[in-house]
Amino acid sequence: MTDTFTPGLLPSAGEVEDWVRGHTLPDLPSVEPTPLAAFKWLTDEVAMQIELATGRTRIPDGSFRRRLRSELTEARELFEEQGWLADPLSYHRDPSGPIQPSDINPATAASFEFEHVRFPSTYEPWPDEPGSERWNDYRPVQTGHAWMMRHDGEPRPWMVLVNGYRTGDPALDLGSFRANHLHHRLGLNVITVVLPLHGPRSIGASGSRVIHAGAMNTVFTLSQGAYDVRSVIRWLRDEYQAPAIGMTGISLGGYMVSLLSGLEDDLACVIAGVPESDLVRGIRRQMEPLMPPFYEQWGLSWEPLRQVLSVASPLSFECRVPRDHRYIYAGLLDRWVRPGNVHTLWQHWGESSIHWYQGSHLSFPFEPSVAHYVDQALNESFDL
């Protein structure tokens, strides 16, 4: 069975159950059927359907359709020719050095006092990558932004935080990660790195051009995001003599830290929160049942997309963080990132530590068990 219906046919009871659960895996904990669980599930589902409503019902015009098709075709051919499909690690260049902040200014947002770090991003697409001229014209992505909370005095461990899809606002990001708790109660230094096309780096609404503007926008978002975070890590080691650095991210940020764990050495821990692990599988599961049947005739098929995005997939890389310092938390009622995709990452990471909570994608900030799990992971990783 699958977790989607066949359009036009009456679903069976088993299909309905699988759709509600979001997976068909027999070895996950059972969901406790309570009114609160139903509310969490419904909140996720409504938010997801609002997100998908425009993208999956809009038929792209001819020029946009041709651009999507040609970029995807050219990218697959170029990536194969350069050997990046066979060796995705060779697609990612090491940063030229640590970031060179243009300014670091005190700032406040809600209950958070932090420093707003701005820096020029030195990332550039590879020569001849389709869509690179468009990407280079996105002026906001050329400036990196980070929200930093640090202690004076002796060097302390750092946690690098990576924002989720559609976020990039300091109050929302720092609140979602409980940054005041990490900084003031646990004594850590923290820095949230804003992903390209999000928050102050966005073109239009935050995150709007990451998924729905074509495969190359997604690839560039992920590859520049990884490059910028790695540049920030080098800066923390160089400027603040960071004795240890860990990473955590939420949703798309969880995907990013999972990817980074296969690119960056000497990380104290990686904590992937409600993480997507396979973007193509996730997008396909959500969109395919209601996509026009002639998309395949336009050349917008899934297999070339899977191949192109494989260069920036955490499943293409071996995690470099020690197995006992890999952590995942995920909701059994998640409608944005289905439990099956989280389970795939867990298997890829050698069945490392994982916490399944009785909640949804959007409920994680309010789940006491998640807060306890993260604190435990940080205590184990930094010996707090």
For each residue, the residues with C-beta under 8 A, 3 or more apart:
1: 14 15 18 24
2: 15 18 24
3: 18 19 21 22 23 24 285 338 340
4: 19 285 288 289
5: 9 11 15 19 289
6: 9 11 289
7: 289 290
8:
9: 5 6
10:
11: 5 6 15 16 19
12: 15 16
13: 16 17
14: 1 17 18
15: 1 2 5 11 12 18 19
16: 11 12 13 19 20
17: 13 14 20 21
18: 1 2 3 14 15 21 22 23 24
19: 3 4 5 11 15 16 22
20: 16 17 41
21: 3 17 18 24 31 332 339
22: 3 18 19 333 334 335 338 339 340
23: 3 18 28 338 339 340 343
24: 1 2 3 18 21 340
25: 28 339 340 343
26:
27:
28: 23 25 332 339 343 356
29: 332 356
30:
31: 21 37 332 333 358
32: 37 358
33: 37 38
34: 37 38
35: 38 39
36: 39 40
37: 31 32 33 34 40 41 333 358 359
38: 33 34 35 41 42
39: 35 36 42 43
40: 36 37 43 44 331 333 359 360 362 363
41: 20 37 38 44 45 333 335 360
42: 38 39 45 46
43: 39 40 46 47 360 362 363
44: 40 41 47 48 333 334 335 336 360 361 362 363
45: 41 42 48 49 335
46: 42 43 49 50
47: 43 44 50 51 335 336 362
48: 44 45 51 52 286 335 336
49: 45 46 52 53
50: 46 47 53
51: 47 48 55 166
52: 48 49 55 56 286 287
53: 49 50 56 57
54: 57 58
55: 51 52 58 211 212 287
56: 52 53 286 287 290 291
57: 53 54 290
58: 54 55
59: 292
60: 64 65 68
61: 64 65
62: 65 66
63: 66 67
64: 60 61 67 68
65: 60 61 62 68 69 298 300
66: 62 63 69 70
67: 63 64 70 71 214
68: 60 64 65 71 72 214 215 298 300
69: 65 66 72 73 298 299 300
70: 66 67 73 74 130
71: 67 68 74 75 130 131 214 215 216
72: 68 69 75 76 214 215 216 299 300 304 305 308
73: 69 70 76 77 299 304
74: 70 71 77 78 130
75: 71 72 78 79 129 130 131 215 216 219 308
76: 72 73 79 80 85 304 307 308
77: 73 74 80 81
78: 74 75 81 82 128 129 130
79: 75 76 82 84 85 91 307 308 311
80: 76 77 83 84 85 86 307
81: 77 78
82: 78 79 90 91 126
83: 80 86 87 90
84: 79 80 87 88 90 91 311
85: 76 79 80 88 307 310 311
86: 80 83
87: 83 84 90 91
88: 84 85 91 92 310 311 312 313 316 317
89: 92 262 263 317
90: 82 83 84 87
91: 79 82 84 87 88 126 223 311 312
92: 88 89 223 226 227 263 311
93: 227
94: 230
95: 98 122 227 230 231 234
96: 122 231
97: 100 231 234
98: 95 231 232 234 235 237 238 239
99: 117 119 120 144 228 231 232 234 235
100: 97 119 120
101: 104 117 118 119 235
102: 118 119 120 143
103: 117 118
104: 101 115 116 117 118 148
105: 115 116
106: 113 114 115 116
107: 113 114 115 116 147 170
108: 112 113 114
109: 112 114 147 169 170 171 174
110: 171 174 175
111: 180
112: 108 109 147 149 170 171 174 175 179 180
113: 106 107 108 149
114: 106 107 108 109 147 148 149 170 174 179
115: 104 105 106 107 147 148 149 150
116: 104 105 106 107 145 146 147 148 170
117: 99 101 103 104 144 145 146 147 148 191
118: 101 102 103 104 143 144 145
119: 99 100 101 102 143 144 146 231
120: 99 100 102 142 143 144
121: 141 142 143 144 196 224 227 228 231
122: 95 96 227 231
123: 223 224 227 228
124: 132 136
125: 129 131 132 135 136 220 223
126: 82 91 129 132
127: 132
128: 78 132
129: 75 78 125 126 132 216
130: 70 71 74 75 78 216
131: 71 75 125 134 135 214 216 217 220
132: 124 125 126 127 128 129 135 136 216 220
133: 136 137
134: 131 137 138 216
135: 125 131 132 138 141 216 217 220
136: 124 125 132 133
137: 133 134
138: 134 135 141 142 196 197 203
139: 142 143
140: 143 197 200 201 202 203
141: 121 135 138 196 197 201 203 224
142: 120 121 138 139
143: 102 118 119 120 121 139 140 200 201
144: 99 117 118 119 120 121 193 194 201 228 231 232
145: 116 117 118 168 193 194 199 200 201
146: 116 117 119 191 192 193 194 232
147: 107 109 112 114 115 116 117 170 173 174 179 191 192 194
148: 104 114 115 116 117 189 190 191 192
149: 112 113 114 115 174 179 183 189 190 191
150: 115 156 189 190 191 240
151: 156 183 187 189
152:
153:
154:
155: 240 241 242 243
156: 150 151 187 188 189 242 243
157: 188 189 242 243 244 245 246 268 382
158: 188 189 190 191 236 240 242 244 245 246
159: 182 188 189 190 191 245 246 247 248 378
160: 190 191 192 193 229 232 233 236 245 246 247 248 257
161: 173 177 179 190 191 192 193 247 248 249 253
162: 192 193 195 225 229 247 248 249 250 253 254 256 257 260
163: 167 168 173 192 193 194 195 198 199 249 250 252 253
164: 167 176 249 250 251 252 253 254
165: 198 207 210 251 252 253
166: 51 198 205 206 207
167: 163 164 172 173 176 198 199 206 207 250
168: 145 163 173 194 195 198 199 200 201 202 206 207
169: 109 172 173 199 206
170: 107 109 112 114 116 147 173 174 192
171: 109 110 112 174 175
172: 167 169 175 176
173: 147 161 163 167 168 169 170 176 177 179 192 194 199
174: 109 110 112 114 147 149 170 171 177 179 180 192
175: 110 112 171 172 178 179 365
176: 164 167 172 173 250 365
177: 161 173 174 182 190 192 248 250
178: 175 181 182 365 371 374
179: 112 114 147 149 161 173 174 175 182 183 190 192
180: 111 112 174 183 184 185
181: 178 184 185 186 371
182: 159 177 178 179 185 186 188 190 378
183: 149 151 179 180 186 187 188 189 190
184: 180 181 187
185: 180 181 182
186: 181 182 183 375 378 384
187: 151 156 183 184 384
188: 156 157 158 159 182 183 378 382 384
189: 148 149 150 151 156 157 158 159 183 236 240 242
190: 148 149 150 158 159 160 161 177 179 182 183
191: 117 146 147 148 149 150 158 159 160 161 232 236
192: 146 147 148 160 161 162 163 170 173 174 177 179
193: 144 145 146 160 161 162 163 225 228 229 232
194: 144 145 146 147 163 168 173 198 199 200 201
195: 162 163 168 198 201 221 225 252 253 256
196: 121 138 141 201 220 221 224 225 228
197: 138 140 141 201 202 203 206 207 208 209 210 217 221
198: 163 165 166 167 168 194 195 201 202 206 207 210
199: 145 163 167 168 169 173 194 202 206
200: 140 143 145 168 194
201: 140 141 143 144 145 168 194 195 196 197 198
202: 140 168 197 198 199 205 206 207 208 209
203: 138 140 141 197 208 209
204: 208 209
205: 166 202 208
206: 166 167 168 169 197 198 199 202
207: 165 166 167 168 197 198 202 210 211 252
208: 197 202 203 204 205 212 213
209: 197 202 203 204 212 213 217
210: 165 197 198 207 213 217 218 221 252
211: 55 207 217 218 279 283
212: 55 208 209
213: 208 209 210 217
214: 67 68 71 72 131 217 218
215: 68 71 72 75 218 219 305 308 309
216: 71 72 75 129 130 131 132 134 135 219 220 308
217: 131 135 197 209 210 211 213 214 220 221
218: 210 211 214 215 221 222 279 309 312
219: 75 215 216 222 223 308 309 311 312
220: 125 131 132 135 196 216 217 223 224
221: 195 196 197 210 217 218 224 225
222: 218 219 225 226 255 256 259 312
223: 91 92 123 125 219 220 226 227 311 312
224: 121 123 141 196 220 221 227 228
225: 162 193 195 196 221 222 228 229 256
226: 92 222 223 229 230 256 259 260 263 312
227: 92 93 95 121 122 123 223 224 230 231
228: 99 121 123 144 193 196 224 225 231 232
229: 160 162 193 225 226 232 233 247 256 260
230: 94 95 226 227 233 234 260 263 264
231: 95 96 97 98 99 119 121 122 144 227 228 234 235
232: 98 99 144 146 160 191 193 228 229 235 236
233: 160 229 230 236 237 245 264
234: 95 97 98 99 230 231 237 238
235: 98 99 101 231 232 238 239
236: 158 160 189 191 232 233 239 240 242 245
237: 98 233 234 240 241 242 245
238: 98 234 235
239: 98 235 236
240: 150 155 158 189 236 237
241: 155 237
242: 155 156 157 158 189 236 237 245
243: 155 156 157
244: 157 158 268 381 382
245: 157 158 159 160 233 236 237 242 266 267 268
246: 157 158 159 160 267 268 269 270 271 325 378 381 382
247: 159 160 161 162 229 257 260 261 267 269 270 271
248: 159 160 161 162 177 253 257 270 271 272 273 374
249: 161 162 163 164 252 253 254 255 256 257 258 271 272 273 275
250: 162 163 164 167 176 177 253 254 273 274 364
251: 164 165 254 255 273 274 275 276 336 337 361
252: 163 164 165 195 207 210 249 255 256 276
253: 161 162 163 164 165 195 248 249 250 256 257 273
254: 162 164 249 250 251 257 258 272 273 274 275 276 337
255: 222 249 251 252 258 259 272 275 276 277 279 314
256: 162 195 222 225 226 229 249 252 253 259 260
257: 160 162 247 248 249 253 254 260 261 270 271 272 275
258: 249 254 255 261 262 270 272 275 277 314 319 345
259: 222 226 255 256 262 263 312 313 314 317
260: 162 226 229 230 247 256 257 263 264 267 270
261: 247 257 258 264 267 270 314 317 319 320 321 326
262: 89 258 259 314 316 317 318 319 320
263: 89 92 226 230 259 260 317 320
264: 230 233 260 261 267 320
265: 320
266: 245
267: 245 246 247 260 261 264 270 320 321 325
268: 157 244 245 246 325 381 382
269: 246 247 321 325 326 327 377 378 380 381 382
270: 246 247 248 257 258 260 261 267 319 321 325 326 327
271: 246 247 248 249 257 327 328 329 374 377 378
272: 248 249 254 255 257 258 275 327 328 329 345
273: 248 249 250 251 253 254 328 329 330 364 370
274: 250 251 254 329 330 331 334 336 337 342 361 364
275: 249 251 254 255 257 258 272 328 330 337 342 345
276: 251 252 254 255 279 282 337 341
277: 255 258 313 314 315 341 342 344 345 348
278: 281 282 313 315 341 344
279: 211 218 255 276 282 283 309 313
280: 283 284 302 305 306 309
281: 278 284 285 341
282: 276 278 279 285 286 337 338 341
283: 211 279 280 286 287
284: 280 281 287 288 302
285: 3 4 281 282 288 338
286: 48 52 56 282 283
287: 52 55 56 283 284 290 291
288: 4 284 285 291
289: 4 5 6 7
290: 7 56 57 287
291: 56 287 288 295
292: 59 295
293: 296
294: 297 298
295: 291 292 298 300 301
296: 293 299 300 301
297: 294
298: 65 68 69 294 295
299: 69 72 73 296
300: 65 68 69 72 295 296
301: 295 296 304 305
302: 280 284 305 306
303: 306 307
304: 72 73 76 301 307 308
305: 72 215 280 301 302 308 309
306: 280 302 303 309 310
307: 76 79 80 85 303 304 310
308: 72 75 76 79 215 216 219 304 305 311
309: 215 218 219 279 280 305 306 312 313
310: 85 88 306 307 313 316
311: 79 84 85 88 91 92 219 223 308 316
312: 88 91 218 219 222 223 226 259 309 316
313: 88 259 277 278 279 309 310 316 317
314: 255 258 259 261 262 277 317 319 345 348
315: 277 278 344 345 348
316: 88 262 310 311 312 313
317: 88 89 259 261 262 263 313 314
318: 262
319: 258 261 262 270 314 323 326 348 349 350
320: 261 262 263 264 265 267
321: 261 267 269 270 325 326
322: 325 326
323: 319 326 349 350 352
324: 352 353 380
325: 246 267 268 269 270 321 322 377 380 381
326: 261 269 270 319 321 322 323 349 350 352 353
327: 269 270 271 272 352 353 354 355 373 374 377
328: 271 272 273 275 342 345 346 349 352 353 354 355
329: 271 272 273 274 354 355 356 357 364 370 373 374
330: 273 274 275 334 337 339 342 354 355 356 357
331: 40 274 334 339 356 357 358 359 360 361 363 364 367
332: 21 28 29 31 339 356 357 358 359
333: 22 31 37 40 41 44 358 359 360 363
334: 22 44 274 330 331 337 338 339 342 360 361
335: 22 41 44 45 47 48 338 360 361
336: 44 47 48 251 274 361 362
337: 251 254 274 275 276 282 330 334 341 342 361
338: 3 22 23 282 285 334 335 341 342
339: 21 22 23 25 28 330 331 332 334 342 343 356
340: 3 22 23 24 25 343 344
341: 276 277 278 281 282 337 338 344 345
342: 274 275 277 328 330 334 337 338 339 345 346 354
343: 23 25 28 339 340 346 347
344: 277 278 315 340 341 347 348
345: 258 272 275 277 314 315 328 341 342 348 349
346: 328 342 343 349 351 352 354
347: 343 344 350 351
348: 277 314 315 319 344 345
349: 319 323 326 328 345 346 352
350: 319 323 326 347
351: 346 347 354
352: 323 324 326 327 328 346 349
353: 324 326 327 328 377
354: 327 328 329 330 342 346 351
355: 327 328 329 330 369 370 373
356: 28 29 329 330 331 332 339
357: 329 330 331 332 364 367 369 370
358: 31 32 37 331 332 333 367
359: 37 40 331 332 333 363 364 366 367 370
360: 40 41 43 44 331 333 334 335 363 364
361: 44 251 274 331 334 335 336 337 364
362: 40 43 44 47 336
363: 40 43 44 331 333 359 360 366 367
364: 250 273 274 329 331 357 359 360 361 367 370
365: 175 176 178 370
366: 359 363
367: 331 357 358 359 363 364 370 371
368: 371 372
369: 355 357 372 373
370: 273 329 355 357 359 364 365 367 373 374
371: 178 181 367 368 374 375
372: 368 369 375 376
373: 327 329 355 369 370 376 377
374: 178 248 271 327 329 370 371 377 378
375: 186 371 372 378 379
376: 372 373 379 380
377: 269 271 325 327 353 373 374 380 381
378: 159 182 186 188 246 269 271 374 375 381 382 384
379: 375 376 382 383 384
380: 269 324 325 376 377 383
381: 244 246 268 269 325 377 378
382: 157 188 244 246 268 269 378 379
383: 379 380
384: 186 187 188 378 379
